[in-house]
Amino acid sequence: MTTKAKNEILTRTGAGTPMGELMRQYWMPAAKSDELTADGDPVRLKLLGEKLIAFRDSSGRVGIMDHRCPHRCASLFFGRNEEDGIRCVYHGWKFDVEGNCLDMANVPPHQDFKHKVKAKAYKSAERNGVVWVFMGDQDSVPELPMVESTLVPEEQLEIRFTMRECNWLQGVEGELDTSHVGIMHFGSVGTEVFDDDDYQRHVVANRAPEYKLQETDYGYMYAGYRPGDAGEVYYRFGQFLFPFWTMPPINTIETNVLTRAYVPIDDENMMIVSLVKDGAYVNGANAAARGVVGGTQNYPYLPNSTDWLGRWRLKLNRDNDYGIDREVQRTESYTGIEGVQMQDQAVQESMGTVLDRSLEHLAPSDQMITTVRRMLIRAAGDLEKSGAVPKSATDHTLYDRVRGGHFSAGEAQDWLQAYGERVALHPWEQVMPQAAE
């Protein structure tokens, strides 16, 4: 059982909280590169409960900093982004992307003290269409993680940011729960709708998988397994990578170059960052044809606004019950909600903005969830007590050659050996990470 006290540790990510400080040891995806244009409008950005602004200066460099001007705390969101800096419109103080004060327009030259003032700015970087930020110790910045999907060339990469109105851990745990796939997503269909060579027919043939788990240097790996064809076991491998990354088994392991980050906006909202190489998603048309009513990722968005919570919100949401169609639920789809991700969003947000985990009655199918909870609490506690961080916080290469996906293997073969052989069979993305700005 997860007590209320442990739940507080897991879900609170503001500055000074154990989990918040753990997350600040890692680079985080913050925005799409095309959200920021040189000398364009600053963007309000909320991460780990901190209110920030992001902007691109005249030279193309990205700045991410506290939205408050260090003079009188007026918001730099209203500032003028010009001539390689953001200038506060209140008194004309100007700052570069590193937070250095360049000018104090209302201070006489002989009284100028700009060399003593600095805005709170965080290191940023860009890679393949994504802006990253590091909110930890600015004098000890690690390299960007070598998560495979972040290395995919931008022209082959689908980048989707989606806000979800609940705590970050609800998103992560939904991804780690493979047993719901055969029920919520495939609950209305039988094996007859799948081709003979489609591994996913095993999900429908046996909707109650068993599990194998393995701790890793980057986090935890699981395999949900069921009987496969004669003499085989069908495995669905998923990955959890510190501090909030997942690799769900959406497709075969050969093509499943897909990663999601569940980045806390604050304790009651998250931004899902989905990075998917072309071809990794299950064909949406085939999924719809067999009654799954899933596979699509192209949900329409509301127009982005300048509000702190105004970016990448879906038109289907709790205000319209996620578009549920009860007639479709009775006749075609288990949920009546179109799309796998929308189904996930509906159930996760229905738990409340911050799930009270002390009310749960967990089952054997939840063992990956409980294991990751314990690991996160342990890691946050180690950092708080001794300053120790997980290996993955300082070694970006630990994320290399890690993948989720599904496949079948012989009954006699060890599951980890089967995984190792599978991931060794195909090429991996190899792009050198860019340096932080």
N, C-alpha and C positions, 0 to 999 in steps of 0.2 A: 504494500500500500504506500502511496505517495502522500505524506502528511502535508498539512497546510504550510508548515514551515519549509519543507523541501520544495513545495510548489512555488513558494515565494522566491527561493533561490533560482529555480529553473526559469521563471517567467519574467523577472525584473531585470532590465538591461540598461538602466540609466547609469550615468557616471557615478562611480563609487560603489555600485552593487557588484557582488561576486561574479555574476554571469556577464554583466556589462563590461567589467574589466577584462574578463576572459576574451570576449569578442573583440575588444580593442587591441588584442595582440595580433589580429589578422587583418589583411586587406579585405575590403568589402566592395562589391559592385554598387555604384551609387546612382548612375544615370546612363542614358544612351548618349553617345558622343554627339549625335545630331540634335540633341536638346539644347546644346550650347553653341552659339555662333560668335565669331570674333566681334568684339565691341557690341554684342547683342544684349538682350534683356537678361539680367540676373534671374536665376531660378531659385525659388524657395525649396530647400531640401531638409527633410527631417530624418535623422538617423540616430538610433539608440537614444531617442528622447531629446537629442540636441537639435536646436533650431539653427540651421546653417543657410548660407547662400552658395550657389555655384555660378561661376561665370567664366567666359573665355576672353582673354585679353587681346589686344591688337596683334600680338605676335602669335596667337593661337594657343597659348598656354592656358591650362585650366587652373582656376583657383577655387578652393573650398574652404570656407571659414565661418566662424561665428557670425551670425547676421547682425550682431550689435557692434556699432562703432565704439571703439575703446574710449572715445572722448566723453560723450554724454549718453551712450547706449541707444541712440536712434538707429533704426534698422537700415542696414546697407542695401536691403532689397530695393529701396527707393533711390539708390545711388546712381551716379553716371558712370557707365562702363566705357572708358575712353583713354587713349594714349597710355596703354599698358598698365592700367590700374582701375580700381573702383573708388570713386570719389563720393563721400557722404554729402548729401545735399543740404544738411543742416548747417555745417560750418566749413565745409570744403576740405576736410581731411581726406587724404588719398592714400590707398594701400595697394601694393602689388600682390601677386598671387601667393607669395610667401608670407604675407602679413606685414611686410616692412612698410613703415610710414614714409611716403615720398614727399608729402607736402602738407603744410598746415596753413590753409589760406587765411585764417582769421588771427594768426599770431605774427606779430612784427618780427622781421628777420633776426634782430638782435636777441629776441627772446625765444627763438625757435628751439624746440627740443625733440624733434621728430626721431632722432636717433635713439631716444629712450622709450619710444612707444611702439608697440607691435600688436596688430590684431591677432586673435587666436586662429591661426590657419593650420590646415592639415595637409600632409603630403598627398598628392594626387598622381595618377598615372592613367594612360589610355592603352588599351589593347583591343584591336579588332572590333571597334565600334562600341566599346564599353568604357565608361569613366569609372575609375576605382579611387577609393580613399582609404587612408590609414589613419586611424584616430587614436593610436597608442603613443608611446614614447617617440617623439619626433627626432630624437637623436639616435634611435636604434630601430631603423626601418628595414624590415625583411624584404626579400624579392617577391614579386607577384607569384602566386601559386601556379604550378604547372598542371592545373586541371585541364584535361584533354580538350573539352569543348571550348575553352577560352583560347585555345591555340589554333582553332579552325579559322582559315582566312575569312574575312568579313563577307565576301561575296558568296560564300558557301554556308553562312551561318544565319539562322533565324534567331533574332534577339527579341524577347518579349518581356516587358515589365508589366506586372499586374498587381494592383493593390488588393489586399484582402483584409477585411475588417475583423481581425482577431489576432491573438498573440502568436508570435512566430513559431512557438513549439507545436501548436496545433497543426500547422502546415507541415512541419518536419515529420511529426508522428503519423500524419495521414499518409505520407509517402513511404514510411517504414512498415506500414500495415498492409502487407500483400494479400491477406486473407479476404479483404473487402472487395477485391477485384472481381472474384467469381460471383459475388452476390450483388453488390450495388451496380457495378458496370456491366456484368454479363448475366444478371439474374433472370432475364426474360427469355434467354435462348438455351437451346440444347446443343449437343455435339454435332447434330446433323447440319448445322449451318456453316461448319468449318470445313475447309479442304483437308484432305488426308495428310498433307504435308505441313499443316498449320499447327505448330506446337501448342497454341493457346486453347485448342480443343480440350487439353488435359485440365485446364482451369475449370471448365464447365463439368467435365466428367467427375472431378473430385473437388468440391468447393471448400474443403477443410484441410489445408496443407499442414505438414509438420515442418520443423525448422532446424537448421544448423546455423551456429553463430561463430564468428571468429574475430577477436580483437586484432587491430592492425595499428601500425604507427601513425596512420592518418585518421583513424576513428574506429569504425566497426563495419563488418561485412556479414550479410546473412544470405542464406539460401532457403527459400520456401520450396519444399519438394513434395512430389506426388508420384504415384506409379505412372510410368509412361507406356510406350509400346512394349511388346514382349521383350523381357530382359533388360529394360531401360528404366531410368528414373528421370522425370522431368523436373528441372531446376529453374527457379526464378531468383537470380542473384540481384541483390540491391546493396547499395553502399551508403554509409553515412560518413561524411568527411568533416572534420572540425572546421569552423564552429557551427555551420548551418547548411552545409551542402549535402545534396542527395543525388544519387544516380539510380533512378527506378528502372525496373526491368520492363520497359515499354515494348521493346523489339528484341530480335535475336542479338546475341552479344556481338556478332560480327558487325552490325550496323548501328548499334545503340550508342552513338556518340551524343550523349545528352546529359546535361547537368542542370540542377535547379538550386538556387540559393534562396533561403527564406530569411530575408534581411529585416530585422526589427526597425520599423519606423519609430514606434514607441511601444509601450507595453500592450497596447490594444489594437495595433495595426501593423501589418507587415507588407513588404514589397517582395513579390516573387519574381526572381530574375531567372528566366528560362533560356538556356543557351543550347541550341539544337543544330547539329549538322544536317544538311539536306539529306533526306532519306531515312532519318531515324524514327520518325513518327509512323505508327500504323496507318495504313491507307484509310482516310476518313470515309470515302465513298463505300469501300467494302464493309467498314464497320457499321455504317448506317444501314446498308443493305441487309445485314444479318440481324438487325433489330437491336444492336448495341446502343444506337443513338449516341455514339461517341467518336473519338478520333479527331474531331475538329479542334483546332486551337485558335481559329480566327473569330473569336468573339468580338462583337462591336464594343468600342469604348465610348464613354462620355467624353466630351471635349475636355482637354486638360485645362485646369484653371490655375490661378496663382496662389491658391490656398495651400496651407501646409500639408493638407491631405487631398490635394486637388489633382494629382498626377496618376494617370493610368488606371482609372476606375472603370469597371465594366457597366454597360447599360443594364444587363440583367444582374440583380442584386437583391438584398433582403427586402428592399422596399417593394419589389414586384414579385416576391417569392421565387426569384431566379427563373421566371418564365415557366413554372411547372404547369403541365397540361394533364389534368386528371384523366381525361379520356385516353390520351396516349399511354398514361400509366396503366390503365386497365387493359389496354389492348395490344400495346407494342413494346413499351419500355418499362423496366422495373421501377424506375424513379419518376418518369414523366418529365425529366429535366434533360435538356439536350446538351450532350458533351461531357466527357469524362471530367475535365477540369471544373466545369460548372457544377457537376454533381458533388465533387469534392468540396468546392467552396460552400455550397449550401449546407452540408452536414457539419463542416468545421465551424462556420460562423454560427450555426444553430446551437453550438455548445456554450455560447456566450463569448464575450470578448476575451476573457481570461478564464479558461476552464478550471474549475475547482476539482483537482484530481483526487482529493480525499473522498469524493463521492463515487469513485469508480469501483467496479467489480471486474477485475482483469482476468483474462483467460490465457491458456497456453499459447494461443495465437498472438498474444501481445508481448512475447518475451523479448523481441528486438526493441520494442518501445521501452520496456522497463530497464533493459540493459543499458541503452543509450542514456536514459535519465541518470542512472547511477554513475556512468562514466562522466557525464557533464558536471554533476554535483561534485564528484571527486576532483576533476580538473579545476573547477572554480575554487574549491577549497584549498587545493595545493597552491594555487596562485596567491590567494589571500593570506595563507599562513606562512609560506616560505618564499614566495616569488617564483616558484617553479612553473614552467609553461609546458604544454604538450610539445613533443618533438616537431609536430607539423607547423608550429608557430614560427620556427626558426629555420626549418629545412623545406624549402618550396618544392624540392624534387620528390618528396614523399607522395605527392598527388599524381605523379607520372605513372602511366600504364595501369590505371585503375579504371574499371568500367563495370556498369551493371548490364543486365540482359538475361535472356532465357535460352535454354538449350536442353537437350537430352543427352544422357551418358549411360554407360553400362552400369548395371546394378553392383558389380564387384569393384568398380573404380571409386577411389577416395574422392570425396566432393571437392576438396581443395586442389587435388591433383587435376581433376577434370577442369576446374576453372583455370588453373595455370596453363594447361595445354590449349584451351580455347583462346585465351587472350594472347597467346604467343603466335597464333596463326595468321594475324592480320597486321597491316601497317598501322602506325600510330602517328598522330599529328605531332610534328616537330617544328615549332617556331620559337625562336629565341625571345624571351620576355623583354619588353621595353623597360627602360629605366624609369624610376619615379621622377616626376618633375620637381 
